[in-house]
Amino acid sequence: MGFDVEEKTSLIAQWIKDHDRIVIFTGAGVSTESGIPDFRSPGGIWERFDPNEFLFDNFLASEKVREKYWQFHTEIYYTILKAKPNPAHLACVALDQIGKLDCVITQNIDNLHQNAGLPREKVIELHGNALRVTCLTCKKEYDRKAIQQRVEGGEGDLRCDNCKGLLKPATIAFGQPMPFKEMKEAESRSTNAEVFLAIGSSLVVYPAAYVPLYAKQGGAKLAIINLAPTPYDHQADVVVQEKAGVAMEMILEGVKKRV
């Protein structure tokens, strides 16, 4: 489409007015505006840590890897703690409050959608959540703050107080199976969406990147909002090359004018 950003966001706002099952898919580009760096970008954390060292099988097999993994994840944890929701997160909450949002499906692990005010049940986390910890054996869930105190107290090989299983941040490590329930839920919600917004995602990390295709195949109107081109731009009904927060504020303003 040869429209400018204002015209494109106005069109998306009209779609939202005309439909009630809006599904939003968010990637790292939403969180960068809250001060959380894209770990894959130049200067990101993967330039200082070797992701291959932290393969899930290595985590399971080596106490030394587990100790280093918790050190690495401590840096992520404190970066996330400092972050605040930005206009893109708040726009999702506003769409929920007017009854338009079906759910948010996110690749992000920072809890910012919930911090902005979205109920936990409205957020489908494909890559987990860094503010929670789970036992890999009995699946007991822990608040990260309490576990972090144990890490900083010198504990390196953390164990569940219920079954003595290994504790791990509730995020998906390289080589770790994707969460089956969340992936099926994301596929179902996307397939049944009427409007699907993919925001701040490069759409190159699989299998999460398939999610917008489920929506398109299900007949949804597909909008991609991202600063850089994505592999699926040619399948979108509209592509907006703009920052997530800016575009979502414009869309929300357009929706308010029409409601």
C-alpha positions in Angstrom: 0.0 0.0 0.0 1.3 3.4 -0.8 -0.2 5.1 2.3 1.7 7.0 4.9 1.8 5.9 8.6 -1.1 8.0 9.6 -3.3 6.5 6.9 -2.2 3.0 7.7 -2.8 3.4 11.5 -6.2 4.9 10.7 -7.1 1.9 8.6 -6.1 -0.5 11.4 -8.2 1.5 13.9 -11.2 1.1 11.6 -10.6 -2.7 11.5 -10.5 -2.7 15.3 -13.8 -0.7 15.5 -15.4 -3.2 13.1 -14.3 -6.3 14.9 -14.1 -7.8 18.4 -11.5 -10.6 18.3 -8.2 -8.7 18.2 -5.1 -10.7 18.8 -1.8 -8.9 19.3 1.6 -10.6 18.9 4.6 -8.8 20.4 8.3 -9.2 20.0 11.5 -7.6 21.2 10.8 -4.3 19.4 8.1 -3.6 22.0 10.4 -4.1 24.9 13.4 -2.1 23.5 11.3 1.0 24.0 11.2 0.2 27.7 15.0 0.0 27.9 15.3 -3.8 27.5 17.9 -4.4 24.7 17.4 -7.0 22.0 19.8 -9.7 23.1 20.7 -10.6 19.5 21.6 -7.0 18.4 25.1 -5.7 18.3 26.3 -5.1 21.9 23.6 -7.5 23.2 24.1 -10.1 25.8 24.9 -12.8 23.3 28.2 -11.0 22.4 29.4 -11.7 26.0 27.9 -15.1 26.5 28.0 -18.1 24.2 24.4 -19.3 23.7 25.7 -22.7 22.7 27.1 -23.1 26.2 23.6 -22.7 27.6 21.9 -25.3 25.6 19.2 -27.0 27.7 20.9 -30.4 27.6 24.1 -28.7 29.0 22.0 -27.1 31.8 20.7 -30.5 32.7 24.1 -32.2 32.6 26.5 -29.8 34.2 26.4 -28.1 37.6 29.1 -25.7 36.3 26.8 -24.7 33.4 23.9 -24.2 35.8 26.0 -21.9 38.0 27.0 -19.8 35.0 23.5 -19.8 33.6 22.2 -18.3 36.8 24.9 -15.6 36.6 23.9 -14.8 33.0 20.2 -14.7 33.9 20.9 -12.4 36.9 21.9 -9.7 34.4 18.7 -10.2 32.5 16.7 -10.1 35.7 18.0 -6.8 36.9 17.6 -5.3 33.4 14.0 -6.3 33.4 13.3 -5.1 36.9 14.3 -1.5 35.9 12.0 -1.5 32.9 8.6 0.2 32.8 5.7 -0.4 30.4 5.6 1.9 27.4 2.8 3.2 25.3 2.6 0.0 23.3 1.9 -2.0 26.4 -0.6 0.5 27.7 -2.4 0.5 24.3 -2.9 -3.2 24.6 -4.5 -2.6 28.1 -6.7 0.1 26.7 -8.0 -2.2 23.9 -8.8 -4.8 26.5 -10.7 -2.3 28.6 -13.0 -1.5 25.7 -13.6 -5.2 25.0 -11.7 -5.5 21.8 -8.6 -7.5 22.9 -8.9 -11.3 22.8 -5.3 -11.8 24.0 -1.7 -10.9 23.7 0.7 -13.5 22.5 4.3 -12.5 23.3 7.8 -13.7 22.6 9.0 -11.4 25.5 10.0 -12.7 28.9 9.8 -9.4 30.8 6.2 -9.4 32.3 5.7 -5.9 31.1 2.2 -6.6 29.6 1.1 -7.8 33.1 2.9 -4.8 34.8 0.9 -2.5 32.4 -2.3 -4.0 33.7 -3.2 -6.9 31.5 -4.6 -9.9 33.4 -2.1 -12.9 33.4 -4.7 -15.0 31.7 -4.8 -12.6 28.7 -1.1 -13.0 28.1 0.2 -16.1 26.3 4.0 -16.3 26.9 5.7 -18.4 24.2 9.2 -18.0 25.6 8.3 -17.9 29.3 8.8 -15.3 32.0 12.0 -14.2 33.7 10.3 -13.1 36.9 9.2 -16.7 37.7 11.2 -19.9 38.4 10.0 -23.4 37.9 11.1 -26.9 39.1 11.9 -29.0 36.0 10.6 -32.1 37.9 7.4 -31.3 39.8 6.7 -28.0 38.0 6.3 -26.0 41.3 6.4 -22.3 40.5 8.5 -19.8 42.6 8.6 -16.1 42.6 12.0 -15.0 41.2 12.8 -12.5 44.0 13.1 -15.2 46.6 15.2 -17.5 44.4 17.4 -14.6 43.4 18.3 -14.1 47.0 19.5 -17.6 47.1 21.6 -17.1 44.0 23.2 -14.0 45.5 23.8 -15.8 48.7 26.2 -18.1 46.8 23.9 -21.0 45.8 24.8 -22.1 42.3 22.9 -25.3 41.8 19.4 -24.5 42.9 17.0 -27.2 43.9 13.3 -27.4 44.6 12.3 -27.5 48.3 9.5 -29.8 47.3 11.2 -32.6 45.3 14.8 -31.6 45.0 14.5 -31.2 41.3 16.5 -28.6 39.4 15.2 -25.0 39.5 15.4 -22.9 36.4 14.1 -19.5 35.3 10.8 -20.0 33.7 12.1 -19.0 30.3 12.8 -21.2 27.3 16.5 -22.1 26.9 18.1 -23.0 23.6 17.2 -26.6 22.8 14.4 -26.6 25.4 11.0 -27.8 24.1 8.5 -25.0 23.5 5.6 -25.0 26.0 3.0 -27.2 24.4 -0.1 -25.7 26.1 0.9 -22.1 25.2 1.8 -23.0 21.6 -1.6 -24.7 21.0 -3.4 -21.8 22.6 -1.6 -19.3 20.5 -2.4 -21.3 17.3 -6.1 -21.5 18.3 -6.5 -17.9 19.3 -4.7 -16.7 16.1 -6.7 -18.9 13.8 -9.9 -17.5 15.3 -8.7 -13.9 15.3 -10.6 -11.3 13.2 -7.7 -8.8 13.3 -4.1 -9.7 14.1 -1.4 -7.2 14.9 2.2 -8.4 14.9 4.2 -5.7 16.7 8.0 -5.3 17.1 8.9 -8.8 15.9 11.4 -9.6 13.2 9.4 -12.8 12.6 12.5 -14.9 12.2 12.5 -16.8 15.5 10.6 -20.1 15.0 8.2 -21.7 15.8 6.8 -18.4 17.3 7.1 -16.7 13.9 4.5 -19.1 12.5 1.8 -17.5 14.7 0.8 -14.6 12.3 0.5 -17.1 9.5 -2.2 -19.0 11.5 -4.1 -15.8 11.7 -3.8 -15.1 8.0 -4.8 -18.6 7.1 -7.8 -18.2 9.4 -9.0 -15.2 7.5 -7.9 -12.4 9.8 -6.8 -9.0 8.6 -3.0 -9.0 9.3 -1.0 -5.9 10.2 2.7 -5.9 10.8 4.2 -3.1 12.7 8.0 -3.2 12.8 10.9 -0.8 12.1 12.6 -3.2 9.7 11.1 -5.4 7.0 10.1 -8.9 7.9 9.8 -12.1 5.9 6.0 -11.9 6.0 5.5 -8.4 4.9 4.2 -9.6 1.5 1.4 -11.6 3.3 0.2 -8.6 5.4 -2.8 -6.5 4.6 -0.8 -3.5 5.9 2.8 -2.9 7.0 3.7 0.0 9.2 7.4 0.7 9.6 7.3 2.7 12.8 8.2 2.3 16.5 5.7 0.1 18.3 4.8 2.8 20.9 4.3 5.5 18.3 2.1 3.3 16.0 0.0 1.9 18.8 -0.7 5.3 20.3 -1.9 6.5 16.8 -4.0 3.3 16.4 -5.5 3.8 19.9 -6.3 7.4 19.2 -8.1 6.4 16.0 -10.1 3.7 17.8 -11.2 6.2 20.5 -12.5 8.6 17.8 -14.6 5.8 16.3 -15.9 4.1 19.5 
